[in-house]
Amino acid sequence: MIPPCLSRRHALGLLSVSAAGVGTLAACGPEDEGFGTAAPLPAEDGAIALEDLPENATTLVNFGGQRPFVAIVRGTGDELTAFSGYCTHHGCAVQLAETELDCPCHGSRFDAATGDVLSGPATENLPDVEIVVEDGVVRRA
């Protein structure tokens, strides 16, 4: 028995369903939440030692909770600023790439020292996160 030919209507329907499925999968974030093999430093009990953060560098830290990832920028001594580790486009976790924080989901790039957008699709800078330093320990405020 010869299988029936695929009608034009069915062929077009299958094509649109396939294209939508591929588009949907491409929009999903990676299973590693955007950090690849370089996982953020864990903040045990919600804190991390100041000495674990290298001077004149940005470090991603996992403080736990609903939005645990924070990019901490350390100058010298206890000069620190911090901002969210999540892209402002669709909320994917960013990954550190030298002087940038890159979103693996849609390609947005942020300045690792300031959290400013370098390229979109994100249009908003990474929001500040309040942190405190007490007795050589860094915590979220």
N, CA, C and O atoms as a MOPAC input file, in Angstrom:
PM7 MOZYME 1SCF
protein

 N      0.83100 1    -1.17300 1     0.00000 1
 C      0.00000 1     0.00000 1     0.00000 1
 C      0.88200 1     1.24500 1     0.00000 1
 O      1.84600 1     1.32100 1     0.76200 1
 N      0.56600 1     2.20000 1    -0.83100 1
 C      1.32200 1     3.44000 1    -0.93900 1
 C      0.70100 1     4.45000 1     0.02100 1
 O     -0.51100 1     4.66400 1    -0.00600 1
 N      1.53800 1     5.08700 1     0.88700 1
 C      0.97900 1     6.05900 1     1.82900 1
 C      0.42800 1     7.26400 1     1.07700 1
 O      0.97300 1     7.64900 1     0.04300 1
 N     -0.63300 1     7.85600 1     1.57900 1
 C     -1.20900 1     9.02000 1     0.91200 1
 C     -0.23800 1    10.19700 1     0.97300 1
 O      0.57000 1    10.30600 1     1.89600 1
 N     -0.33000 1    11.05600 1    -0.00600 1
 C      0.51500 1    12.25500 1    -0.03900 1
 C      0.04000 1    13.23600 1     1.01900 1
 O     -1.13900 1    13.27500 1     1.37000 1
 N      0.95100 1    14.00200 1     1.50400 1
 C      0.64600 1    15.03000 1     2.47900 1
 C      0.03500 1    16.21700 1     1.75200 1
 O      0.61900 1    16.74600 1     0.80600 1
 N     -1.13500 1    16.62800 1     2.19700 1
 C     -1.77600 1    17.76500 1     1.54200 1
 C     -1.00000 1    19.04000 1     1.84900 1
 O     -0.24800 1    19.10200 1     2.82200 1
 N     -1.18600 1    20.04100 1     1.02100 1
 C     -0.51100 1    21.32600 1     1.21800 1
 C     -0.90200 1    21.92300 1     2.57500 1
 O     -0.05500 1    22.46500 1     3.28600 1
 N     -2.16900 1    21.82300 1     2.92400 1
 C     -2.66000 1    22.36300 1     4.19400 1
 C     -1.96300 1    21.68200 1     5.37600 1
 O     -1.52500 1    22.35600 1     6.30800 1
 N     -1.86000 1    20.35000 1     5.34200 1
 C     -1.19900 1    19.62300 1     6.43100 1
 C      0.29400 1    19.92800 1     6.48100 1
 O      0.86400 1    20.06200 1     7.56400 1
 N      0.92400 1    20.03700 1     5.32400 1
 C      2.35000 1    20.34600 1     5.28200 1
 C      2.62400 1    21.71800 1     5.89200 1
 O      3.55900 1    21.86900 1     6.67900 1
 N      1.82000 1    22.71700 1     5.53700 1
 C      1.99400 1    24.05600 1     6.09400 1
 C      1.71700 1    24.07000 1     7.59400 1
 O      2.39700 1    24.76800 1     8.34700 1
 N      0.73100 1    23.30800 1     8.02400 1
 C      0.41800 1    23.22000 1     9.45800 1
 C      1.56600 1    22.62200 1    10.25100 1
 O      1.92800 1    23.12900 1    11.31300 1
 N      2.14900 1    21.52300 1     9.72200 1
 C      3.28900 1    20.90200 1    10.39300 1
 C      4.49000 1    21.83700 1    10.42800 1
 O      5.20900 1    21.89200 1    11.42600 1
 N      4.70600 1    22.56500 1     9.35000 1
 C      5.82300 1    23.49500 1     9.28500 1
 C      5.68500 1    24.59400 1    10.33900 1
 O      6.66200 1    24.93700 1    11.00500 1
 N      4.48800 1    25.14600 1    10.49400 1
 C      4.30000 1    26.21900 1    11.48200 1
 C      4.43300 1    25.69200 1    12.90500 1
 O      4.98900 1    26.37700 1    13.76400 1
 N      3.93200 1    24.48800 1    13.16900 1
 C      4.05800 1    23.89500 1    14.50100 1
 C      5.52500 1    23.62300 1    14.80900 1
 O      5.97200 1    23.87100 1    15.92900 1
 N      6.27800 1    23.12300 1    13.84500 1
 C      7.70400 1    22.84700 1    14.04900 1
 C      8.47300 1    24.12600 1    14.31800 1
 O      9.31300 1    24.16500 1    15.21700 1
 N      8.19900 1    25.17600 1    13.55000 1
 C      8.89800 1    26.45000 1    13.72900 1
 C      8.58600 1    27.04200 1    15.10000 1
 O      9.47800 1    27.58100 1    15.75400 1
 N      7.34100 1    26.95100 1    15.54100 1
 C      6.96900 1    27.47600 1    16.85400 1
 C      7.67100 1    26.70500 1    17.96000 1
 O      8.11500 1    27.29700 1    18.94300 1
 N      7.77400 1    25.39200 1    17.80900 1
 C      8.44400 1    24.56600 1    18.80900 1
 C      9.91800 1    24.90000 1    18.92300 1
 O     10.44700 1    24.99600 1    20.03000 1
 N     10.58400 1    25.07800 1    17.80300 1
 C     12.00500 1    25.43600 1    17.81400 1
 C     12.18700 1    26.81000 1    18.44200 1
 O     13.10600 1    27.00900 1    19.23700 1
 N     11.32100 1    27.76400 1    18.09600 1
 C     11.40500 1    29.10500 1    18.67200 1
 C     11.21300 1    29.09600 1    20.17600 1
 O     11.90400 1    29.81100 1    20.90200 1
 N     10.28000 1    28.29000 1    20.64200 1
 C     10.02600 1    28.19100 1    22.07400 1
 C     11.22300 1    27.60800 1    22.79700 1
 O     11.61800 1    28.12100 1    23.84400 1
 N     11.80900 1    26.54400 1    22.26100 1
 C     12.98100 1    25.94100 1    22.88600 1
 C     14.16000 1    26.90100 1    22.89100 1
 O     14.90900 1    26.94500 1    23.86700 1
 N     14.33800 1    27.66300 1    21.83600 1
 C     15.45600 1    28.60200 1    21.76200 1
 C     15.31300 1    29.70000 1    22.79700 1
 O     16.31900 1    30.25800 1    23.23500 1
 N     14.08600 1    30.03000 1    23.20300 1
 C     13.87100 1    31.11200 1    24.16600 1
 C     14.05700 1    30.65800 1    25.60500 1
 O     14.10500 1    31.49800 1    26.50500 1
 N     14.16200 1    29.37400 1    25.84700 1
 C     14.31400 1    28.87000 1    27.20700 1
 C     15.74800 1    29.04000 1    27.67500 1
 O     16.69100 1    28.93000 1    26.89200 1
 N     15.89500 1    29.30700 1    28.95800 1
 C     17.23600 1    29.43400 1    29.52700 1
 C     17.86900 1    28.06400 1    29.68000 1
 O     17.16700 1    27.05400 1    29.71800 1
 N     19.17700 1    28.02500 1    29.76800 1
 C     19.87300 1    26.74900 1    29.92800 1
 C     19.62200 1    26.16900 1    31.31600 1
 O     19.28400 1    26.88700 1    32.25800 1
 N     19.79500 1    24.85500 1    31.41900 1
 C     19.55000 1    24.17400 1    32.68100 1
 C     20.49700 1    24.63900 1    33.77400 1
 O     20.16000 1    24.55700 1    34.95500 1
 N     21.68900 1    25.13000 1    33.39800 1
 C     22.65300 1    25.55700 1    34.40600 1
 C     22.37200 1    26.96900 1    34.90000 1
 O     23.20600 1    27.55300 1    35.59100 1
 N     21.22200 1    27.52600 1    34.56200 1
 C     20.76100 1    28.84300 1    34.99100 1
 C     21.66400 1    29.97000 1    34.51100 1
 O     21.64000 1    31.06200 1    35.07700 1
 N     22.45100 1    29.72500 1    33.48700 1
 C     23.22800 1    30.79800 1    32.90500 1
 C     24.66100 1    30.86900 1    33.36100 1
 O     25.41900 1    31.67900 1    32.82700 1
 N     25.07500 1    30.07000 1    34.31500 1
 C     26.41400 1    30.20000 1    34.83700 1
 C     27.41900 1    29.23300 1    34.23400 1
 O     28.60400 1    29.30600 1    34.56000 1
 N     26.98300 1    28.33100 1    33.36500 1
 C     27.92100 1    27.39600 1    32.75500 1
 C     28.63800 1    26.61400 1    33.83000 1
 O     28.01000 1    26.14400 1    34.77900 1
 N     29.94900 1    26.46600 1    33.69600 1
 C     30.70900 1    25.71100 1    34.68000 1
 C     31.25400 1    26.59100 1    35.79600 1
 O     31.76900 1    26.07000 1    36.78500 1
 N     31.15400 1    27.91500 1    35.66500 1
 C     31.65200 1    28.83100 1    36.69400 1
 C     30.49900 1    29.23800 1    37.60400 1
 O     29.86400 1    30.27000 1    37.38800 1
 N     30.23700 1    28.43400 1    38.60700 1
 C     29.13100 1    28.69900 1    39.52300 1
 C     29.47300 1    29.86800 1    40.44300 1
 O     30.64400 1    30.09600 1    40.74800 1
 N     28.45700 1    30.60900 1    40.88400 1
 C     28.69500 1    31.69500 1    41.83400 1
 C     29.24100 1    31.15200 1    43.15800 1
 O     29.02000 1    29.99100 1    43.50300 1
 N     29.95100 1    32.00100 1    43.88700 1
 C     30.43700 1    31.60800 1    45.20900 1
 C     29.25000 1    31.45500 1    46.14700 1
 O     28.38200 1    32.32700 1    46.18200 1
 N     29.19100 1    30.37400 1    46.90400 1
 C     28.07600 1    30.22700 1    47.84300 1
 C     28.31000 1    31.06800 1    49.09100 1
 O     29.41700 1    31.09200 1    49.62800 1
 N     27.27800 1    31.75300 1    49.54800 1
 C     27.33500 1    32.52500 1    50.79200 1
 C     26.71200 1    31.65400 1    51.87400 1
 O     25.49200 1    31.62600 1    52.03500 1
 N     27.55000 1    30.95200 1    52.60600 1
 C     27.06100 1    30.06200 1    53.66300 1
 C     26.31200 1    30.87600 1    54.71000 1
 O     26.80200 1    31.91100 1    55.16200 1
 N     25.14900 1    30.42100 1    55.08800 1
 C     24.30500 1    31.10200 1    56.08000 1
 C     24.03800 1    32.56200 1    55.69000 1
 O     23.88300 1    33.42300 1    56.55600 1
 N     23.98600 1    32.83400 1    54.36900 1
 C     23.65800 1    34.17500 1    53.90100 1
 C     24.77700 1    35.18800 1    54.01200 1
 O     24.53300 1    36.39300 1    53.93900 1
 N     26.02300 1    34.71100 1    54.19100 1
 C     27.15500 1    35.62800 1    54.32600 1
 C     28.37500 1    35.05300 1    53.63000 1
 O     28.50600 1    33.84100 1    53.45500 1
 N     29.26600 1    35.95800 1    53.23700 1
 C     30.51700 1    35.54400 1    52.62000 1
 C     31.63100 1    36.41600 1    53.19200 1
 O     31.44200 1    37.61000 1    53.42100 1
 N     32.78500 1    35.81100 1    53.41700 1
 C     33.92000 1    36.55900 1    53.96100 1
 C     34.41200 1    37.56900 1    52.93100 1
 O     34.53400 1    37.24900 1    51.74900 1
 N     34.69100 1    38.78100 1    53.38000 1
 C     35.19800 1    39.82200 1    52.49900 1
 C     36.46900 1    39.35200 1    51.79300 1
 O     36.68600 1    39.68400 1    50.62800 1
 N     37.29700 1    38.59400 1    52.47900 1
 C     38.54900 1    38.11300 1    51.89700 1
 C     38.32800 1    37.13600 1    50.73400 1
 O     39.24800 1    36.89800 1    49.95200 1
 N     37.12200 1    36.57000 1    50.61100 1
 C     36.81000 1    35.66900 1    49.49300 1
 C     36.48500 1    36.43000 1    48.21200 1
 O     36.38800 1    35.82800 1    47.14300 1
 N     36.31700 1    37.75100 1    48.31100 1
 C     36.02200 1    38.57800 1    47.14800 1
 C     37.30100 1    39.28000 1    46.71700 1
 O     37.81200 1    40.12700 1    47.45100 1
 N     37.82900 1    38.95000 1    45.54700 1
 C     39.09100 1    39.57300 1    45.12000 1
 C     38.92700 1    41.08200 1    44.89300 1
 O     37.88700 1    41.54200 1    44.42100 1
 N     39.96900 1    41.83400 1    45.23700 1
 C     39.95100 1    43.28000 1    45.02900 1
 C     39.97800 1    43.60400 1    43.54600 1
 O     40.52800 1    42.85700 1    42.73700 1
 N     39.36300 1    44.75000 1    43.20200 1
 C     39.31100 1    45.24600 1    41.82600 1
 C     38.73800 1    44.22100 1    40.85600 1
 O     39.25100 1    44.02200 1    39.75400 1
 N     37.65600 1    43.57200 1    41.29800 1
 C     37.02400 1    42.53800 1    40.46500 1
 C     35.54200 1    42.43200 1    40.80400 1
 O     35.08600 1    42.90900 1    41.84200 1
 N     34.80400 1    41.79300 1    39.89600 1
 C     33.39500 1    41.48700 1    40.10900 1
 C     33.26300 1    39.99700 1    40.36800 1
 O     33.86800 1    39.18500 1    39.66900 1
 N     32.47300 1    39.63600 1    41.37000 1
 C     32.27300 1    38.23600 1    41.73000 1
 C     30.78000 1    37.97600 1    41.84000 1
 O     30.05400 1    38.75800 1    42.45200 1
 N     30.31900 1    36.87900 1    41.24900 1
 C     28.92300 1    36.46300 1    41.41300 1
 C     28.81400 1    35.62900 1    42.68500 1
 O     29.59400 1    34.70200 1    42.90700 1
 N     27.83200 1    35.97500 1    43.51700 1
 C     27.65800 1    35.31000 1    44.80500 1
 C     26.22200 1    34.79500 1    44.90300 1
 O     25.28100 1    35.47500 1    44.49400 1
 N     26.06300 1    33.59600 1    45.44400 1
 C     24.75200 1    32.98800 1    45.67000 1
 C     24.40100 1    33.15200 1    47.14200 1
 O     24.95000 1    32.46100 1    48.00000 1
 N     23.46600 1    34.08800 1    47.43500 1
 C     23.04700 1    34.34000 1    48.80700 1
 C     21.85700 1    33.48600 1    49.22300 1
 O     21.41900 1    33.57400 1    50.37000 1
 N     21.31900 1    32.66100 1    48.32400 1
 C     20.15200 1    31.85300 1    48.65100 1
 C     18.87100 1    32.66800 1    48.53900 1
 O     18.92700 1    33.87900 1    48.32400 1
 N     17.72600 1    32.02400 1    48.68300 1
 C     16.44000 1    32.71200 1    48.58100 1
 C     15.89800 1    32.67800 1    47.16900 1
 O     16.37700 1    31.91500 1    46.33100 1
 N     14.88200 1    33.52000 1    46.89900 1
 C     14.23100 1    33.50600 1    45.60000 1
 C     15.10500 1    34.06200 1    44.48300 1
 O     15.13500 1    33.47300 1    43.40300 1
 N     15.80600 1    35.15100 1    44.68900 1
 C     16.69200 1    35.75700 1    43.69400 1
 C     18.09400 1    35.79200 1    44.29900 1
 O     18.57600 1    36.85600 1    44.68800 1
 N     18.75500 1    34.62400 1    44.38000 1
 C     19.97600 1    34.52200 1    45.16900 1
 C     21.23000 1    35.14700 1    44.55800 1
 O     22.16300 1    35.48500 1    45.28700 1
 N     21.27000 1    35.30500 1    43.23500 1
 C     22.52600 1    35.68400 1    42.59700 1
 C     22.73300 1    37.19100 1    42.57800 1
 O     21.88700 1    37.94700 1    42.10000 1
 N     23.87800 1    37.60900 1    43.10800 1
 C     24.24000 1    39.01600 1    43.21600 1
 C     25.65400 1    39.18100 1    42.65900 1
 O     26.54500 1    38.38500 1    42.95300 1
 N     25.84500 1    40.22300 1    41.85300 1
 C     27.18100 1    40.57500 1    41.36500 1
 C     27.75200 1    41.59900 1    42.33200 1
 O     27.20900 1    42.69600 1    42.46700 1
 N     28.84800 1    41.25000 1    43.00700 1
 C     29.48100 1    42.16700 1    43.95100 1
 C     30.76000 1    42.69200 1    43.31600 1
 O     31.61600 1    41.92300 1    42.88100 1
 N     30.87300 1    44.00600 1    43.27200 1
 C     32.04500 1    44.66000 1    42.71600 1
 C     32.86800 1    45.17400 1    43.88900 1
 O     32.40700 1    46.00400 1    44.67400 1
 N     34.08600 1    44.67100 1    43.99500 1
 C     34.96600 1    45.12000 1    45.07900 1
 C     36.08400 1    45.96000 1    44.48800 1
 O     36.78700 1    45.53300 1    43.57300 1
 N     36.23400 1    47.15200 1    45.02200 1
 C     37.37500 1    47.99800 1    44.66800 1
 C     38.55000 1    47.57800 1    45.53400 1
 O     39.03700 1    46.45400 1    45.41700 1
 N     39.00700 1    48.47000 1    46.40100 1
 C     40.06000 1    48.12200 1    47.35400 1
 C     39.47500 1    48.17200 1    48.75700 1
 O     38.54500 1    48.93400 1    49.01900 1
 N     40.01100 1    47.37100 1    49.65100 1
 C     39.51400 1    47.32800 1    51.02500 1
 C     38.08400 1    46.84100 1    51.08200 1
 O     37.73800 1    45.81700 1    50.49300 1
 N     37.24300 1    47.59700 1    51.80900 1
 C     35.83800 1    47.18400 1    51.91100 1
 C     34.93700 1    48.06400 1    51.04200 1
 O     33.75700 1    48.23900 1    51.34600 1
 N     35.48800 1    48.61000 1    49.97400 1
 C     34.73200 1    49.39700 1    48.99400 1
 C     33.96500 1    48.42700 1    48.09100 1
 O     34.54300 1    47.79900 1    47.20300 1
 N     32.64100 1    48.31600 1    48.33400 1
 C     31.81300 1    47.34900 1    47.60600 1
 C     30.56000 1    48.00600 1    47.03700 1
 O     29.99300 1    48.91800 1    47.63900 1
 N     30.14500 1    47.53500 1    45.88200 1
 C     28.82200 1    47.83000 1    45.34000 1
 C     28.26900 1    46.49900 1    44.85600 1
 O     29.02000 1    45.55400 1    44.61500 1
 N     26.95600 1    46.43200 1    44.71600 1
 C     26.35500 1    45.16900 1    44.29400 1
 C     25.11800 1    45.44000 1    43.45700 1
 O     24.43200 1    46.44600 1    43.63800 1
 N     24.84600 1    44.52700 1    42.54100 1
 C     23.63700 1    44.60700 1    41.74400 1
 C     23.15400 1    43.20500 1    41.41600 1
 O     23.86900 1    42.22200 1    41.61000 1
 N     21.94000 1    43.13200 1    40.92100 1
 C     21.29400 1    41.85800 1    40.63100 1
 C     22.07800 1    41.04600 1    39.60900 1
 O     22.68700 1    41.59900 1    38.69300 1
 N     22.05500 1    39.74500 1    39.77700 1
 C     22.68700 1    38.82400 1    38.84100 1
 C     21.70400 1    38.27300 1    37.82300 1
 O     21.91800 1    37.19600 1    37.26700 1
 N     20.60500 1    39.02300 1    37.57400 1
 C     19.57300 1    38.57800 1    36.64900 1
 C     19.32200 1    39.62700 1    35.57800 1
 O     19.15900 1    40.81000 1    35.87800 1
 N     19.29200 1    39.18400 1    34.33300 1
 C     19.06000 1    40.07200 1    33.19600 1
 C     17.71600 1    40.77800 1    33.33200 1
 O     16.72300 1    40.17500 1    33.73800 1
 N     17.69800 1    42.05800 1    32.98900 1
 C     16.47000 1    42.84800 1    33.08100 1
 C     15.54500 1    42.62500 1    31.89100 1
 O     14.45300 1    43.19100 1    31.85000 1
 N     15.95600 1    41.81800 1    30.92800 1
 C     15.11000 1    41.53400 1    29.76500 1
 C     14.06200 1    40.48800 1    30.11300 1
 O     12.86400 1    40.75700 1    30.02600 1
 N     14.50600 1    39.28500 1    30.51000 1
 C     13.56000 1    38.22100 1    30.86500 1
 C     13.94800 1    37.49100 1    32.14500 1
 O     13.37200 1    36.44700 1    32.45300 1
 N     14.90900 1    38.01800 1    32.89500 1
 C     15.21700 1    37.45500 1    34.19900 1
 C     16.14900 1    36.27000 1    34.22900 1
 O     16.24200 1    35.59700 1    35.25600 1
 N     16.84600 1    35.98500 1    33.14000 1
 C     17.80200 1    34.87500 1    33.15200 1
 C     19.02500 1    35.26600 1    33.98500 1
 O     19.40200 1    36.43700 1    34.03200 1
 N     19.63600 1    34.28600 1    34.63500 1
 C     20.85200 1    34.53400 1    35.39900 1
 C     21.98800 1    34.85700 1    34.42800 1
 O     22.17400 1    34.16700 1    33.42600 1
 N     22.74000 1    35.90600 1    34.73400 1
 C     23.85600 1    36.30500 1    33.87800 1
 C     25.10100 1    35.51800 1    34.25000 1
 O     25.17700 1    34.91000 1    35.31700 1
 N     26.07200 1    35.54200 1    33.35200 1
 C     27.34300 1    34.88000 1    33.63600 1
 C     28.46400 1    35.88500 1    33.44300 1
 O     28.37900 1    36.76900 1    32.59000 1
 N     29.50400 1    35.74500 1    34.23400 1
 C     30.64200 1    36.64800 1    34.19600 1
 C     31.56500 1    36.26000 1    33.05600 1
 O     31.97500 1    35.10500 1    32.94300 1
 N     31.89100 1    37.23400 1    32.21000 1
 C     32.81500 1    37.02300 1    31.08900 1
 C     33.79600 1    38.19500 1    31.07600 1
 O     33.59000 1    39.18600 1    30.37600 1
 N     34.85900 1    38.06400 1    31.85700 1
 C     35.89600 1    39.09300 1    32.00400 1
 C     35.31000 1    40.40500 1    32.50500 1
 O     35.01000 1    40.50700 1    33.69400 1
 N     35.13200 1    41.41300 1    31.65800 1
 C     34.64200 1    42.71900 1    32.10600 1
 C     33.14500 1    42.90200 1    31.84400 1
 O     32.61800 1    44.00800 1    31.96200 1
 N     32.47100 1    41.81100 1    31.48900 1
 C     31.04100 1    41.88100 1    31.16900 1
 C     30.26800 1    40.81600 1    31.92200 1
 O     30.81400 1    39.79800 1    32.34600 1
 N     28.98600 1    41.08000 1    32.07400 1
 C     28.03400 1    40.07700 1    32.52200 1
 C     27.14500 1    39.81100 1    31.32400 1
 O     26.47800 1    40.71900 1    30.82800 1
 N     27.13100 1    38.58000 1    30.86000 1
 C     26.41300 1    38.22300 1    29.64400 1
 C     25.20600 1    37.35400 1    29.96400 1
 O     25.27400 1    36.46300 1    30.81100 1
 N     24.09600 1    37.62500 1    29.27400 1
 C     22.89300 1    36.81900 1    29.42100 1
 C     22.91700 1    35.72400 1    28.35700 1
 O     22.91800 1    36.03000 1    27.16500 1
 N     22.93800 1    34.46300 1    28.76400 1
 C     22.99300 1    33.37200 1    27.80600 1
 C     21.66300 1    33.12200 1    27.09600 1
 O     21.62700 1    32.39300 1    26.10500 1
 N     20.57500 1    33.70900 1    27.58300 1
 C     19.26700 1    33.44700 1    26.98900 1
 C     19.03100 1    34.22200 1    25.70100 1
 O     18.60600 1    33.64300 1    24.70100 1
 N     19.30000 1    35.52200 1    25.71000 1
 C     18.99300 1    36.34100 1    24.53600 1
 C     20.12800 1    37.27100 1    24.13100 1
 O     19.95900 1    38.08000 1    23.21900 1
 N     21.28400 1    37.17300 1    24.79000 1
 C     22.46700 1    37.89800 1    24.35500 1
 C     22.68200 1    39.29200 1    24.91400 1
 O     23.58100 1    39.99400 1    24.44900 1
 N     21.90100 1    39.72200 1    25.88800 1
 C     22.15600 1    41.03600 1    26.48600 1
 C     23.51300 1    41.01100 1    27.18400 1
 O     23.94700 1    39.98300 1    27.70200 1
 N     24.17300 1    42.18000 1    27.18500 1
 C     25.47300 1    42.29400 1    27.83400 1
 C     25.46200 1    43.51200 1    28.75600 1
 O     24.90200 1    44.55500 1    28.41900 1
 N     26.09400 1    43.36200 1    29.93400 1
 C     26.14400 1    44.41600 1    30.93400 1
 C     27.59100 1    44.63900 1    31.35400 1
 O     28.39900 1    43.71000 1    31.33000 1
 N     27.91500 1    45.86500 1    31.73700 1
 C     29.23300 1    46.18300 1    32.26200 1
 C     29.35000 1    45.52800 1    33.63500 1
 O     28.50000 1    45.75200 1    34.49600 1
 N     30.39300 1    44.72000 1    33.85400 1
 C     30.53800 1    43.98800 1    35.11200 1
 C     30.87600 1    44.90000 1    36.28800 1
 O     30.68800 1    44.50300 1    37.43800 1
 N     31.36900 1    46.10600 1    36.03200 1
 C     31.72100 1    47.02100 1    37.11200 1
 C     30.56800 1    47.93400 1    37.52300 1
 O     30.53300 1    48.41800 1    38.65400 1
 N     29.62200 1    48.17200 1    36.60700 1
 C     28.55100 1    49.12200 1    36.88700 1
 C     27.14300 1    48.54800 1    36.76500 1
 O     26.20200 1    49.10300 1    37.33100 1
 N     26.98700 1    47.44800 1    36.03500 1
 C     25.66100 1    46.87500 1    35.77500 1
 C     24.93500 1    47.57400 1    34.65000 1
 O     23.77300 1    47.26900 1    34.38400 1
 N     25.60400 1    48.52400 1    33.97000 1
 C     24.98400 1    49.25100 1    32.86100 1
 C     24.84500 1    48.35700 1    31.63000 1
 O     25.70400 1    47.51600 1    31.36500 1
 N     23.75400 1    48.54500 1    30.87800 1
 C     23.52400 1    47.79200 1    29.64600 1
 C     24.57800 1    48.18600 1    28.61100 1
 O     24.79100 1    49.37000 1    28.34900 1
 N     25.22900 1    47.18900 1    28.02900 1
 C     26.15900 1    47.42800 1    26.92100 1
 C     25.48800 1    47.14900 1    25.59000 1
 O     25.71900 1    47.85000 1    24.60400 1
 N     24.64000 1    46.09900 1    25.57100 1
 C     23.85900 1    45.79400 1    24.37300 1
 C     22.64000 1    44.98100 1    24.77000 1
 O     22.65600 1    44.24500 1    25.75600 1
 N     21.57700 1    45.12800 1    23.97600 1
 C     20.28500 1    44.51200 1    24.27300 1
 C     20.16100 1    43.12700 1    23.71600 1
 O     21.07400 1    42.54800 1    23.12700 1
 N     18.96000 1    42.63000 1    23.94400 1
 C     17.67400 1    43.30300 1    23.99800 1
 C     17.32900 1    43.98900 1    25.32500 1
 O     16.36400 1    44.75300 1    25.35600 1
 N     18.05500 1    43.76200 1    26.41400 1
 C     17.75500 1    44.46300 1    27.65800 1
 C     17.93200 1    45.96400 1    27.45600 1
 O     18.84600 1    46.39900 1    26.75500 1
 N     17.05500 1    46.75400 1    28.07300 1
 C     17.15200 1    48.21300 1    27.96600 1
 C     17.36700 1    48.86600 1    29.32600 1
 O     17.64400 1    50.06300 1    29.39800 1
 N     17.24300 1    48.09600 1    30.40400 1
 C     17.41900 1    48.63400 1    31.75100 1
 C     18.67300 1    48.05600 1    32.38100 1
 O     18.97900 1    46.87600 1    32.21100 1
 N     19.40200 1    48.90300 1    33.11600 1
 C     20.59500 1    48.46200 1    33.83900 1
 C     20.20800 1    47.46100 1    34.91900 1
 O     19.04700 1    47.39700 1    35.32300 1
 N     21.17900 1    46.68000 1    35.38700 1
 C     20.92600 1    45.75000 1    36.48100 1
 C     20.65600 1    46.56000 1    37.75000 1
 O     21.42000 1    47.47300 1    38.06400 1
 N     19.59000 1    46.24600 1    38.48200 1
 C     19.25800 1    47.03400 1    39.67400 1
 C     20.24700 1    46.79800 1    40.81800 1
 O     20.81100 1    45.71400 1    40.96300 1
 N     20.43900 1    47.84100 1    41.62300 1
 C     21.31800 1    47.74800 1    42.78600 1
 C     20.74900 1    46.77800 1    43.81000 1
 O     19.53500 1    46.60500 1    43.92100 1
 N     21.64900 1    46.15100 1    44.55400 1
 C     21.28900 1    45.29000 1    45.67700 1
 C     22.03700 1    45.83800 1    46.88500 1
 O     23.24400 1    46.06800 1    46.82300 1
 N     21.31900 1    46.04400 1    47.97800 1
 C     21.96000 1    46.55900 1    49.18200 1
 C     22.68900 1    45.44300 1    49.91800 1
 O     22.14600 1    44.36500 1    50.15600 1
 N     23.94100 1    45.74000 1    50.27100 1
 C     24.75100 1    44.80500 1    51.04600 1
 C     25.39500 1    45.56800 1    52.19600 1
 O     25.50600 1    46.79300 1    52.15800 1
 N     25.81700 1    44.83300 1    53.21500 1
 C     26.51100 1    45.43700 1    54.34600 1
 C     27.76000 1    44.62200 1    54.63500 1
 O     27.80500 1    43.41400 1    54.39900 1
 N     28.77800 1    45.31100 1    55.15300 1
 C     30.01100 1    44.65300 1    55.58000 1
 C     30.14200 1    44.88400 1    57.07400 1
 O     30.19500 1    46.02400 1    57.53500 1
 N     30.19500 1    43.79300 1    57.82700 1
 C     30.36100 1    43.85700 1    59.28200 1
 C     31.37000 1    42.81100 1    59.71200 1
 O     31.21400 1    41.62300 1    59.43100 1
 N     32.40700 1    43.26800 1    60.39800 1
 C     33.43300 1    42.36600 1    60.92700 1
 C     34.01700 1    41.46200 1    59.85400 1
 O     34.24200 1    40.27700 1    60.09900 1
 N     34.26600 1    42.01200 1    58.65300 1
 C     34.88100 1    41.24900 1    57.57400 1
 C     33.94700 1    40.27900 1    56.87000 1
 O     34.40400 1    39.40600 1    56.13200 1
 N     32.62400 1    40.42500 1    57.09200 1
 C     31.64700 1    39.53200 1    56.49000 1
 C     30.65200 1    40.37600 1    55.67700 1
 O     30.21400 1    41.43500 1    56.12500 1
 N     30.30600 1    39.89200 1    54.48400 1
 C     29.38300 1    40.58100 1    53.59200 1
 C     28.03500 1    39.86000 1    53.61700 1
 O     27.96600 1    38.64000 1    53.47300 1
 N     26.96700 1    40.63900 1    53.80300 1
 C     25.58700 1    40.11200 1    53.81000 1
 C     24.69600 1    41.02400 1    52.98800 1
 O     25.00100 1    42.20200 1    52.79900 1
 N     23.58700 1    40.46900 1    52.49600 1
 C     22.54500 1    41.31300 1    51.89500 1
 C     21.88100 1    42.09900 1    53.01300 1
 O     21.66600 1    41.57700 1    54.10700 1
 N     21.55700 1    43.35400 1    52.73500 1
 C     20.91300 1    44.20300 1    53.74900 1
 C     19.45500 1    43.81800 1    53.92600 1
 O     18.75100 1    44.42100 1    54.73600 1

